[in-house]
Amino acid sequence: MDNFKAKEKVFALLLMRFKVTPKDSLEITNQWFNNYPDKDWLFLETCLRNHLVRLENNQLINLYEERIIKIVNDLRGNKGLEIKDRKYRLTTYPLCFIGSEAVKWMEKNYIISKSEAITLGQELMDLKIIHHVTDDHNFKNDYLFYRFYLDE
């Protein structure tokens, strides 16, 4: 996606989610880019889509440290995890991913060990970004289903 389309989506998301006027949207985004000059429209659009920023006093505030924001955006991106409806026994669990696939993905994409990937998955659980679909497990390198809270 080019920057122009991402820019359009940012303004649409600000309007829909926060009921911000076009004039205020310009001011809000200009201020955000002053605070994060190394970021682009696509990054901001992804942060808004993934609920990683909030609006407070007409200012976008990151909800998490930049490292966590990058991980969530990566996991949910086009080259991220396969998030889909999955069946186990007679139950369908919507919009979830498999823990062991997430571990493999993190190992490959971040060049980290299996234990570091598990720790990172648990950190996402502790931050209430993801959870086990029935809330019965911590993050494990196993065939268990996990979901992003924003997909609830």
DSSP file (Angstrom, degrees, kcal/mol; ACC not computed):
  #  RESIDUE AA STRUCTURE BP1 BP2  ACC     N-H-->O    O-->H-N    N-H-->O    O-->H-N    TCO  KAPPA ALPHA  PHI   PSI    X-CA   Y-CA   Z-CA
    1    1 A M              0   0    0      0, 0.0    41,-0.1     0, 0.0     2,-0.1   0.000 360.0 360.0 360.0 136.5    0.0    0.0    0.0
    2    2 A D     >  -     0   0    0      1,-0.1     4,-2.0    39,-0.0     3,-0.2  -0.359 360.0-105.7 -83.2 168.6    1.3    3.4   -0.8
    3    3 A N  H  > S+     0   0    0      1,-0.2     4,-2.6     2,-0.2     5,-0.2   0.822 116.4  59.9 -63.3 -32.6    1.6    6.3    1.6
    4    4 A F  H  > S+     0   0    0      2,-0.2     4,-2.2     1,-0.2    -1,-0.2   0.932 107.6  44.1 -63.4 -45.5   -1.4    8.1    0.0
    5    5 A K  H  > S+     0   0    0      1,-0.2     4,-2.3     2,-0.2    -1,-0.2   0.901 113.7  51.1 -65.7 -39.7   -3.8    5.2    0.7
    6    6 A A  H  X S+     0   0    0     -4,-2.0     4,-2.5     2,-0.2    -2,-0.2   0.901 108.4  52.5 -63.1 -39.9   -2.4    4.9    4.2
    7    7 A K  H  X S+     0   0    0     -4,-2.6     4,-2.1     2,-0.2    -2,-0.2   0.925 109.0  49.4 -62.0 -44.8   -2.9    8.6    4.8
    8    8 A E  H  X S+     0   0    0     -4,-2.2     4,-2.2     1,-0.2    -1,-0.2   0.909 111.5  49.5 -59.2 -42.4   -6.6    8.3    3.6
    9    9 A K  H  X S+     0   0    0     -4,-2.3     4,-3.0     2,-0.2    -2,-0.2   0.879 107.1  54.9 -67.2 -37.6   -7.1    5.4    6.0
   10   10 A V  H  X S+     0   0    0     -4,-2.5     4,-2.6     2,-0.2    -1,-0.2   0.950 110.6  45.3 -58.9 -48.9   -5.6    7.2    8.9
   11   11 A F  H  X S+     0   0    0     -4,-2.1     4,-2.1     1,-0.2    -2,-0.2   0.884 113.7  49.9 -64.4 -37.7   -8.0   10.1    8.4
   12   12 A A  H  X S+     0   0    0     -4,-2.2     4,-2.9     2,-0.2     5,-0.2   0.919 111.6  48.2 -65.3 -43.3  -10.9    7.7    8.0
   13   13 A L  H  X>S+     0   0    0     -4,-3.0     4,-2.9     2,-0.2     5,-0.6   0.900 110.9  50.6 -64.6 -41.0   -9.9    5.8   11.2
   14   14 A L  H  X5S+     0   0    0     -4,-2.6     4,-1.5    -5,-0.2     6,-1.3   0.911 113.9  45.5 -62.3 -41.5   -9.6    9.0   13.2
   15   15 A L  H  X5S+     0   0    0     -4,-2.1     4,-1.1     4,-0.2    -2,-0.2   0.941 119.5  39.5 -66.3 -48.0  -13.0   10.1   12.0
   16   16 A M  H  <5S+     0   0    0     -4,-2.9    -2,-0.2     2,-0.2    -3,-0.2   0.934 125.3  33.5 -70.1 -46.8  -14.7    6.7   12.7
   17   17 A R  H  <5S+     0   0    0     -4,-2.9    -3,-0.2    -5,-0.2    -2,-0.2   0.894 135.6  20.3 -79.9 -40.6  -13.0    5.8   15.9
   18   18 A F  H  <<S-     0   0    0     -4,-1.5    -3,-0.2    -5,-0.6    -2,-0.2   0.437  92.7-125.9-112.8  -0.9  -12.5    9.1   17.6
   19   19 A K     <  +     0   0    0     -4,-1.1     2,-0.3    -5,-0.3    -4,-0.2   0.894  50.0 168.0  56.9  42.2  -15.1   11.4   15.8
   20   20 A V        -     0   0    0     -6,-1.3    -1,-0.2    -9,-0.1    -2,-0.1  -0.698  34.5-121.0 -91.2 137.0  -12.3   13.8   14.9
   21   21 A T     >  -     0   0    0     -2,-0.3     4,-2.7     1,-0.1     5,-0.2  -0.318  26.5-110.1 -69.6 158.6  -12.9   16.6   12.3
   22   22 A P  H  > S+     0   0    0      0, 0.0     4,-1.9     0, 0.0     5,-0.1   0.896 120.1  51.7 -56.3 -40.5  -10.7   16.7    9.2
   23   23 A K  H  > S+     0   0    0      1,-0.2     4,-1.7     2,-0.2     5,-0.1   0.936 112.0  45.1 -63.0 -46.1   -9.0   19.9   10.5
   24   24 A D  H  > S+     0   0    0      1,-0.2     4,-3.0     2,-0.2    -1,-0.2   0.868 107.8  59.5 -65.6 -35.2   -8.3   18.3   13.9
   25   25 A S  H  X S+     0   0    0     -4,-2.7     4,-2.7     1,-0.2     5,-0.3   0.907 104.4  50.3 -58.6 -42.2   -7.0   15.2   12.1
   26   26 A L  H  X S+     0   0    0     -4,-1.9     4,-2.4     2,-0.2    -1,-0.2   0.930 113.2  45.0 -61.6 -45.5   -4.4   17.2   10.3
   27   27 A E  H  X S+     0   0    0     -4,-1.7     4,-2.3     2,-0.2    -2,-0.2   0.914 113.9  49.7 -64.6 -42.9   -3.2   18.8   13.6
   28   28 A I  H  X S+     0   0    0     -4,-3.0     4,-2.2     1,-0.2    32,-0.3   0.929 114.2  43.9 -63.0 -46.9   -3.2   15.5   15.4
   29   29 A T  H  X S+     0   0    0     -4,-2.7     4,-2.8    -5,-0.2     5,-0.2   0.890 111.7  53.5 -69.3 -38.1   -1.2   13.7   12.7
   30   30 A N  H  X S+     0   0    0     -4,-2.4     4,-1.7    -5,-0.3    -1,-0.2   0.927 111.4  46.4 -60.1 -43.3    1.2   16.6   12.3
   31   31 A Q  H  X S+     0   0    0     -4,-2.3     4,-1.7     2,-0.2    -2,-0.2   0.909 111.7  51.2 -65.0 -41.3    1.9   16.5   16.0
   32   32 A W  H  X S+     0   0    0     -4,-2.2     4,-1.7     1,-0.2    -2,-0.2   0.922 110.6  48.3 -62.7 -43.5    2.3   12.7   16.0
   33   33 A F  H  < S+     0   0    0     -4,-2.8    -1,-0.2     1,-0.2    -2,-0.2   0.797 106.9  56.7 -69.4 -27.0    4.8   12.8   13.1
   34   34 A N  H  < S+     0   0    0     -4,-1.7    -1,-0.2    -5,-0.2    -2,-0.2   0.877 111.7  43.5 -65.7 -36.6    6.7   15.6   14.9
   35   35 A N  H  < S+     0   0    0     -4,-1.7    -2,-0.2     1,-0.2    -1,-0.2   0.775 127.7  30.2 -77.5 -27.4    7.1   13.1   17.9
   36   36 A Y    ><  +     0   0    0     -4,-1.7     3,-1.9    -5,-0.2    -1,-0.2  -0.572  67.2 162.5-131.3  68.3    7.9   10.2   15.6
   37   37 A P  T 3  S+     0   0    0      0, 0.0    -1,-0.1     0, 0.0    -4,-0.1   0.713  73.9  60.6 -65.1 -19.8    9.7   11.6   12.5
   38   38 A D  T 3  S+     0   0    0     -3,-0.1     2,-0.2     2,-0.0    -5,-0.1   0.500  92.5  85.3 -84.9  -2.7   11.1    8.2   11.5
   39   39 A K    <   -     0   0    0     -3,-1.9     2,-0.2    -6,-0.2    -3,-0.1  -0.593  64.0-150.3 -98.1 160.0    7.6    6.7   11.1
   40   40 A D     >  -     0   0    0     -2,-0.2     4,-2.0     1,-0.0     5,-0.2  -0.647  34.2 -92.4-121.3 179.9    5.4    6.9    8.0
   41   41 A W  H  > S+     0   0    0      1,-0.2     4,-2.8    -2,-0.2     5,-0.2   0.857 122.4  56.4 -61.7 -37.4    1.6    6.9    7.3
   42   42 A L  H  > S+     0   0    0      2,-0.2     4,-2.4     1,-0.2    -1,-0.2   0.908 106.6  49.7 -63.0 -41.7    1.5    3.1    6.9
   43   43 A F  H  > S+     0   0    0      2,-0.2     4,-2.3     1,-0.2    -2,-0.2   0.934 113.2  46.2 -61.9 -46.2    2.9    2.7   10.4
   44   44 A L  H  X S+     0   0    0     -4,-2.0     4,-2.4     2,-0.2    -2,-0.2   0.905 111.6  51.7 -64.6 -41.1    0.4    5.1   11.9
   45   45 A E  H  X S+     0   0    0     -4,-2.8     4,-2.7     1,-0.2    -1,-0.2   0.916 110.8  48.3 -60.8 -42.7   -2.5    3.4   10.0
   46   46 A T  H  X S+     0   0    0     -4,-2.4     4,-2.2     2,-0.2    -2,-0.2   0.895 110.2  51.6 -65.5 -40.6   -1.4    0.0   11.3
   47   47 A C  H  <>S+     0   0    0     -4,-2.3     5,-2.9     2,-0.2     6,-0.5   0.911 112.8  45.4 -62.5 -42.3   -1.2    1.4   14.9
   48   48 A L  H ><5S+     0   0    0     -4,-2.4     3,-1.4     3,-0.2    -2,-0.2   0.931 113.2  49.6 -66.1 -45.1   -4.7    2.8   14.6
   49   49 A R  H 3<5S+     0   0    0     -4,-2.7    -2,-0.2     1,-0.3    -1,-0.2   0.853 113.5  46.7 -62.3 -35.3   -6.1   -0.4   13.0
   50   50 A N  T 3<5S-     0   0    0     -4,-2.2    -1,-0.3    -5,-0.2    -2,-0.2   0.274 112.3-118.7 -93.0  10.9   -4.5   -2.5   15.7
   51   51 A H  T < 5S+     0   0    0     -3,-1.4    -3,-0.2     1,-0.1    -2,-0.1   0.881  70.4 136.2  57.0  43.1   -5.7   -0.3   18.6
   52   52 A L      < +     0   0    0     -5,-2.9    11,-2.8    -6,-0.1    12,-0.6   0.405  60.5  48.9-101.6   0.7   -2.1    0.6   19.7
   53   53 A V  E     -A   62   0A   0     -6,-0.5     2,-0.3     9,-0.3     9,-0.2  -0.946  65.0-159.2-133.4 156.5   -2.7    4.3   20.2
   54   54 A R  E     -A   61   0A   0      7,-2.3     7,-3.1    -2,-0.3     2,-0.6  -0.909  21.5-118.8-129.4 161.6   -5.4    6.3   22.0
   55   55 A L  E     +A   60   0A   0     -2,-0.3     2,-0.4     5,-0.2     5,-0.2  -0.899  35.3 168.6-104.2 125.1   -6.5    9.9   21.6
   56   56 A E  E >  S-A   59   0A   0      3,-2.8     3,-0.6    -2,-0.6    -2,-0.0  -0.974  70.5 -13.7-139.9 121.3   -6.2   12.1   24.6
   57   57 A N  T 3  S-     0   0    0     -2,-0.4    -1,-0.1     1,-0.2     3,-0.1   0.912 128.2 -54.9  52.5  46.9   -6.6   15.9   24.6
   58   58 A N  T 3  S+     0   0    0      1,-0.2     2,-0.4    -3,-0.0    -1,-0.2   0.819 118.6 111.4  56.3  35.0   -6.4   15.8   20.8
   59   59 A Q  E <   -A   56   0A   0     -3,-0.6    -3,-2.8   -28,-0.1     2,-0.4  -0.998  68.9-125.9-137.9 133.0   -3.1   14.0   20.9
   60   60 A L  E     -A   55   0A   0     -2,-0.4     2,-0.5   -32,-0.3    -5,-0.2  -0.661  28.2-165.6 -78.5 128.5   -2.3   10.4   19.8
   61   61 A I  E     -A   54   0A   0     -7,-3.1    -7,-2.3    -2,-0.4     2,-0.2  -0.961  19.8-125.2-117.8 128.1   -0.7    8.5   22.7
   62   62 A N  E     -A   53   0A   0     -2,-0.5    -9,-0.3    -9,-0.2     4,-0.1  -0.541  13.3-154.2 -69.0 135.1    1.1    5.2   22.2
   63   63 A L  S    S+     0   0    0    -11,-2.8     2,-0.3    -2,-0.2    -1,-0.1   0.710  74.4  27.5 -83.1 -21.0   -0.4    2.6   24.5
   64   64 A Y  S    S-     0   0    0    -12,-0.6   -12,-0.0     1,-0.1    -2,-0.0  -0.861  96.2 -80.8-135.6 166.4    2.8    0.4   24.6
   65   65 A E    >>  -     0   0    0     -2,-0.3     4,-2.0     1,-0.1     3,-0.7  -0.326  50.9-105.0 -65.5 156.6    6.5    0.8   24.2
   66   66 A E  H 3> S+     0   0    0      1,-0.3     4,-2.3     2,-0.2     5,-0.2   0.807 118.2  59.0 -57.2 -34.7    7.7    1.0   20.6
   67   67 A R  H 3> S+     0   0    0      2,-0.2     4,-2.0     1,-0.2    -1,-0.3   0.911 108.3  44.9 -61.7 -43.7    9.1   -2.6   20.6
   68   68 A I  H <> S+     0   0    0     -3,-0.7     4,-2.7     2,-0.2     5,-0.2   0.896 110.7  54.2 -68.7 -40.9    5.7   -4.1   21.5
   69   69 A I  H  X S+     0   0    0     -4,-2.0     4,-2.5     1,-0.2     5,-0.2   0.920 109.4  48.3 -58.7 -44.2    3.9   -1.9   18.9
   70   70 A K  H  X S+     0   0    0     -4,-2.3     4,-2.6     2,-0.2    -1,-0.2   0.923 111.4  50.0 -63.1 -44.2    6.3   -3.2   16.2
   71   71 A I  H  X S+     0   0    0     -4,-2.0     4,-3.0     2,-0.2     5,-0.2   0.934 112.6  45.9 -61.7 -47.3    5.7   -6.8   17.3
   72   72 A V  H  X S+     0   0    0     -4,-2.7     4,-2.2     1,-0.2    -1,-0.2   0.934 113.8  48.8 -63.1 -45.5    1.9   -6.5   17.3
   73   73 A N  H  X S+     0   0    0     -4,-2.5     4,-0.5    -5,-0.2    -1,-0.2   0.896 114.3  46.9 -61.1 -39.4    2.0   -4.8   13.9
   74   74 A D  H >< S+     0   0    0     -4,-2.6     3,-0.9    -5,-0.2    -2,-0.2   0.939 111.7  49.2 -66.4 -47.4    4.3   -7.5   12.5
   75   75 A L  H 3< S+     0   0    0     -4,-3.0     6,-2.3     1,-0.3    -2,-0.2   0.856 118.6  39.7 -61.2 -35.6    2.3  -10.4   13.9
   76   76 A R  H 3< S+     0   0    0     -4,-2.2    -1,-0.3    -5,-0.2    -2,-0.2   0.435  99.6 102.3 -94.5  -0.5   -1.0   -8.9   12.5
   77   77 A G  S X< S-     0   0    0     -3,-0.9     3,-1.9    -4,-0.5    -3,-0.1  -0.080  92.8 -88.0 -77.9 179.8    0.5   -7.8    9.2
   78   78 A N  T 3  S+     0   0    0      1,-0.3    -1,-0.1     2,-0.0    -4,-0.1   0.803 130.7  39.8 -58.2 -32.8    0.4   -9.3    5.7
   79   79 A K  T 3  S+     0   0    0     -5,-0.1    -1,-0.3     3,-0.0     3,-0.1   0.127 105.0  93.4-103.7  19.7    3.4  -11.5    6.4
   80   80 A G  S <  S-     0   0    0     -3,-1.9    -4,-0.2     1,-0.3    -5,-0.2   0.195  84.5 -34.3 -91.8-149.5    2.4  -12.2   10.0
   81   81 A L        -     0   0    0     -6,-2.3     2,-1.0     1,-0.1    -1,-0.3  -0.302  59.5-108.7 -72.1 153.7    0.5  -15.0   11.6
   82   82 A E        -     0   0    0     -3,-0.1     2,-0.6    16,-0.1    16,-0.2  -0.761  38.8-171.1 -84.1 106.6   -2.4  -16.8   10.0
   83   83 A I        +     0   0    0     -2,-1.0     2,-0.3    14,-0.1    14,-0.2  -0.893  27.4 126.4-103.7 116.9   -5.4  -15.6   11.9
   84   84 A K  E     -B   96   0B   0     12,-2.3    12,-2.6    -2,-0.6     2,-0.2  -0.952  64.3 -69.2-158.2 172.0   -8.5  -17.5   11.1
   85   85 A D  E     -     0   0B   0     -2,-0.3     2,-0.3    10,-0.2     7,-0.0  -0.541  52.9-170.4 -70.4 136.0  -11.4  -19.5   12.5
   86   86 A R  E     -B   93   0B   0      7,-2.6     7,-3.9    -2,-0.2     2,-0.4  -0.961  12.8-139.9-133.1 149.0  -10.3  -22.8   13.8
   87   87 A K  E     +B   92   0B   0     -2,-0.3     2,-0.4     5,-0.2     5,-0.2  -0.874  16.1 177.8-111.7 141.0  -12.1  -25.9   15.0
   88   88 A Y  E >   -B   91   0B   0      3,-2.6     3,-2.2    -2,-0.4     2,-0.2  -0.957  70.0 -39.6-140.3 122.1  -11.3  -28.1   17.9
   89   89 A R  T 3  S-     0   0    0     -2,-0.4    -2,-0.0     1,-0.3     0, 0.0  -0.467 125.5 -26.9  54.9-121.9  -13.6  -31.0   18.7
   90   90 A L  T 3  S+     0   0    0     -2,-0.2     2,-0.4    -3,-0.1    -1,-0.3   0.252 119.5  93.3-105.3  14.1  -17.1  -29.6   18.0
   91   91 A T  E <   -B   88   0B   0     -3,-2.2    -3,-2.6     2,-0.0     2,-0.5  -0.889  59.7-150.2-112.6 136.8  -16.2  -25.9   18.8
   92   92 A T  E     -B   87   0B   0     -2,-0.4    -5,-0.2    -5,-0.2    -7,-0.1  -0.905   8.1-159.4-101.9 129.2  -15.2  -23.2   16.3
   93   93 A Y  E     -B   86   0B   0     -7,-3.9    -7,-2.6    -2,-0.5     3,-0.4  -0.937  18.5-137.6-109.2 113.4  -12.9  -20.5   17.7
   94   94 A P  E     -     0   0B   0      0, 0.0    -9,-0.2     0, 0.0   -10,-0.1  -0.373  68.5  -2.3 -75.4 148.7  -13.1  -17.4   15.5
   95   95 A L  E    S+     0   0B   0      1,-0.2    53,-0.4   -12,-0.1     2,-0.3   0.871  92.2 136.0  46.2  62.7  -10.1  -15.3   14.5
   96   96 A C  E     -B   84   0B   0    -12,-2.6   -12,-2.3    -3,-0.4     2,-0.3  -0.834  40.2-146.1-132.3 171.1   -7.3  -17.1   16.3
   97   97 A F  E     -C  146   0C   0     49,-2.8    49,-2.8    -2,-0.3     2,-0.4  -0.860  27.1-103.5-132.2 167.6   -3.7  -18.3   15.8
   98   98 A I  E  >  -C  145   0C   0     -2,-0.3     4,-2.1   -16,-0.2     3,-0.2  -0.795  19.1-138.3 -99.6 133.3   -1.8  -21.3   17.0
   99   99 A G  H  > S+     0   0    0     45,-2.7     4,-2.3    -2,-0.4    44,-0.2   0.899 103.0  50.2 -55.7 -46.9    0.8  -20.9   19.8
  100  100 A S  H  > S+     0   0    0     42,-2.0     4,-2.2     1,-0.2    -1,-0.2   0.853 110.3  50.9 -65.0 -33.6    3.5  -23.1   18.2
  101  101 A E  H  > S+     0   0    0     41,-0.2     4,-2.4    -3,-0.2    -1,-0.2   0.871 109.1  51.5 -69.6 -35.7    3.1  -21.3   14.8
  102  102 A A  H  X S+     0   0    0     -4,-2.1     4,-2.6     2,-0.2    -2,-0.2   0.903 109.3  50.5 -65.2 -40.9    3.6  -18.0   16.6
  103  103 A V  H  X S+     0   0    0     -4,-2.3     4,-2.6     2,-0.2    -2,-0.2   0.947 112.3  46.2 -62.0 -48.5    6.7  -19.3   18.3
  104  104 A K  H  X S+     0   0    0     -4,-2.2     4,-2.4     1,-0.2     5,-0.2   0.909 112.3  51.5 -60.3 -42.2    8.1  -20.5   14.9
  105  105 A W  H  X S+     0   0    0     -4,-2.4     4,-3.0     1,-0.2     5,-0.3   0.926 112.0  45.5 -61.0 -46.2    7.2  -17.2   13.3
  106  106 A M  H  X S+     0   0    0     -4,-2.6     4,-2.4     2,-0.2     6,-0.4   0.899 111.5  52.8 -66.4 -40.3    9.0  -15.1   16.0
  107  107 A E  H  X>S+     0   0    0     -4,-2.6     4,-0.8    -5,-0.2     5,-0.6   0.937 116.7  39.3 -57.4 -47.1   12.1  -17.4   15.9
  108  108 A K  H  <5S+     0   0    0     -4,-2.4    -2,-0.2    -5,-0.2    -1,-0.2   0.927 122.2  39.1 -70.9 -47.0   12.4  -16.9   12.2
  109  109 A N  H  <5S+     0   0    0     -4,-3.0    -3,-0.2    -5,-0.2    -2,-0.2   0.756 128.1  30.1 -82.3 -25.5   11.4  -13.2   11.9
  110  110 A Y  H  <5S-     0   0    0     -4,-2.4    -1,-0.2    -5,-0.3    -2,-0.2   0.404  99.2-128.1-111.2  -0.1   13.2  -11.9   15.0
  111  111 A I  T  <5 +     0   0    0     -4,-0.8     2,-0.3    -5,-0.3    -4,-0.2   0.958  60.4 139.6  49.2  60.2   16.1  -14.5   15.0
  112  112 A I      < -     0   0    0     -5,-0.6    -1,-0.2    -6,-0.4    -2,-0.1  -0.817  54.8 -95.2-125.7 167.0   15.4  -15.4   18.7
  113  113 A S     >  -     0   0    0     -2,-0.3     4,-2.3     1,-0.1     5,-0.2  -0.300  35.9-107.3 -78.3 166.2   15.4  -18.7   20.5
  114  114 A K  H  > S+     0   0    0      1,-0.2     4,-2.2     2,-0.2     5,-0.2   0.905 121.4  50.2 -59.0 -43.7   12.4  -20.7   21.2
  115  115 A S  H  > S+     0   0    0      1,-0.2     4,-2.3     2,-0.2    -1,-0.2   0.874 109.5  50.8 -67.3 -35.5   12.4  -19.8   24.9
  116  116 A E  H  > S+     0   0    0      2,-0.2     4,-2.4     1,-0.2    -1,-0.2   0.890 109.9  50.8 -66.6 -38.0   12.7  -16.0   24.0
  117  117 A A  H  X S+     0   0    0     -4,-2.3     4,-2.5     2,-0.2    -2,-0.2   0.905 110.5  48.6 -65.2 -41.2    9.7  -16.4   21.7
  118  118 A I  H  X S+     0   0    0     -4,-2.2     4,-2.4     2,-0.2    -2,-0.2   0.914 111.4  50.0 -64.2 -42.6    7.7  -18.1   24.4
  119  119 A T  H  X S+     0   0    0     -4,-2.3     4,-2.1     2,-0.2    -2,-0.2   0.901 110.7  50.0 -61.2 -41.7    8.7  -15.3   26.8
  120  120 A L  H  X S+     0   0    0     -4,-2.4     4,-2.0     2,-0.2    -2,-0.2   0.906 109.8  50.4 -65.0 -42.3    7.6  -12.7   24.3
  121  121 A G  H  X S+     0   0    0     -4,-2.5     4,-1.6     1,-0.2    -2,-0.2   0.906 110.8  49.2 -60.5 -42.0    4.3  -14.4   23.7
  122  122 A Q  H  X S+     0   0    0     -4,-2.4     4,-3.0     1,-0.2    -2,-0.2   0.868 106.8  55.9 -66.6 -35.6    3.7  -14.4   27.5
  123  123 A E  H  X S+     0   0    0     -4,-2.1     4,-1.9     1,-0.2    -1,-0.2   0.907 105.6  51.5 -61.8 -41.0    4.6  -10.7   27.6
  124  124 A L  H  <>S+     0   0    0     -4,-2.0     5,-2.8     1,-0.2     6,-1.2   0.857 111.7  48.0 -64.2 -34.0    1.9  -10.1   25.1
  125  125 A M  H ><5S+     0   0    0     -4,-1.6     3,-1.9     4,-0.2    -2,-0.2   0.925 109.5  51.6 -69.3 -44.8   -0.5  -12.0   27.3
  126  126 A D  H 3<5S+     0   0    0     -4,-3.0    -2,-0.2     1,-0.3    -1,-0.2   0.827 108.2  52.4 -61.8 -31.2    0.6  -10.1   30.4
  127  127 A L  T 3<5S-     0   0    0     -4,-1.9    -1,-0.3    -5,-0.2    -2,-0.2   0.406 116.1-118.0 -83.8   2.5    0.0   -6.8   28.6
  128  128 A K  T < 5S+     0   0    0     -3,-1.9    -3,-0.2     2,-0.2    -2,-0.1   0.873  82.4 119.7  61.9  39.6   -3.6   -8.1   27.7
  129  129 A I  S   <S+     0   0    0     -5,-2.8    20,-2.4     1,-0.3    21,-0.4   0.786  79.5  13.7 -96.6 -40.3   -2.9   -8.0   24.0
  130  130 A I  E     -D  148   0C   0     -6,-1.2     2,-0.3    18,-0.3    -1,-0.3  -0.851  67.5-178.8-127.6 166.4   -3.5  -11.7   23.4
  131  131 A H  E     -D  147   0C   0     16,-1.9    16,-2.7    -2,-0.3     2,-0.2  -0.981  39.3 -89.5-157.6 160.1   -5.1  -14.5   25.4
  132  132 A H  E >   -D  146   0C   0      5,-0.5     3,-1.6    -2,-0.3    14,-0.3  -0.530  47.3-115.5 -68.4 141.3   -5.8  -18.2   25.2
  133  133 A V  T 3  S+     0   0    0     12,-2.1    -1,-0.1     1,-0.3    13,-0.1   0.766 115.5  26.1 -58.8 -27.7   -9.2  -18.6   23.6
  134  134 A T  T 3  S-     0   0    0     11,-0.3    -1,-0.3     3,-0.0    12,-0.1   0.276 108.0-120.1-113.8   9.0  -10.7  -20.1   26.7
  135  135 A D  S <  S+     0   0    0     -3,-1.6    -2,-0.1     1,-0.1    11,-0.0   0.813  78.6 122.4  58.2  33.6   -8.2  -18.4   29.1
  136  136 A D        +     0   0    0      2,-0.1     2,-0.3     1,-0.1    -1,-0.1   0.554  63.2  43.2 -99.2 -10.1   -7.1  -21.8   30.3
  137  137 A H        -     0   0    0      3,-0.0    -5,-0.5     0, 0.0    -2,-0.1  -0.953  67.9-127.7-138.4 152.0   -3.3  -21.5   29.5
  138  138 A N        -     0   0    0     -2,-0.3     2,-0.4     1,-0.1    -2,-0.1  -0.221  66.8 -63.1 -73.7-178.2   -0.4  -19.2   29.6
  139  139 A F        +     0   0    0    -21,-0.1     2,-0.3    -2,-0.1   -17,-0.1  -0.604  70.0 174.8 -75.6 126.3    1.5  -18.8   26.3
  140  140 A K        -     0   0    0     -2,-0.4     2,-1.8     2,-0.1     4,-0.2  -0.939  44.8-118.1-134.2 153.4    2.9  -22.1   25.2
  141  141 A N  S    S+     0   0    0     -2,-0.3     2,-0.3   -41,-0.1   -41,-0.1  -0.609  82.7 100.9 -84.7  74.5    4.8  -23.6   22.3
  142  142 A D  S    S-     0   0    0     -2,-1.8     2,-2.3     2,-0.1   -42,-2.0  -0.906  92.9 -80.0-151.5 171.3    1.9  -26.0   21.6
  143  143 A Y  S    S+     0   0    0     -2,-0.3     2,-0.3   -44,-0.2    -2,-0.1  -0.479  80.7 132.6 -81.0  69.8   -1.1  -26.5   19.4
  144  144 A L        -     0   0    0     -2,-2.3   -45,-2.7    -4,-0.2     2,-0.4  -0.922  56.4-119.0-121.2 147.2   -3.2  -24.1   21.5
  145  145 A F  E     +C   98   0C   0     -2,-0.3   -12,-2.1   -47,-0.2     2,-0.3  -0.726  30.7 179.9 -93.5 134.2   -5.4  -21.3   20.1
  146  146 A Y  E     -CD  97 132C   0    -49,-2.8   -49,-2.8    -2,-0.4     2,-0.3  -0.919   6.5-162.4-128.0 154.5   -4.8  -17.7   21.0
  147  147 A R  E     - D   0 131C   0    -16,-2.7   -16,-1.9    -2,-0.3     2,-0.3  -0.984  24.0-116.0-138.3 147.4   -6.6  -14.5   20.0
  148  148 A F  E >   - D   0 130C   0    -53,-0.4     3,-2.0    -2,-0.3   -18,-0.3  -0.667  28.9-129.3 -75.5 136.2   -5.8  -10.8   20.0
  149  149 A Y  G >  S+     0   0    0    -20,-2.4     3,-2.0    -2,-0.3    -1,-0.1   0.841 106.9  63.5 -57.3 -33.3   -8.2   -9.1   22.3
  150  150 A L  G 3  S+     0   0    0    -21,-0.4    -1,-0.3     1,-0.3   -20,-0.1   0.673  96.2  59.5 -68.7 -13.1   -9.1   -6.6   19.5
  151  151 A D  G <         0   0    0     -3,-2.0    -1,-0.3     1,-0.2    -2,-0.2   0.390 360.0 360.0 -90.8   2.8  -10.5   -9.5   17.5
  152  152 A E    <         0   0    0     -3,-2.0    -1,-0.2    -4,-0.2    -2,-0.1   0.504 360.0 360.0 -65.1 360.0  -13.1  -10.3   20.3
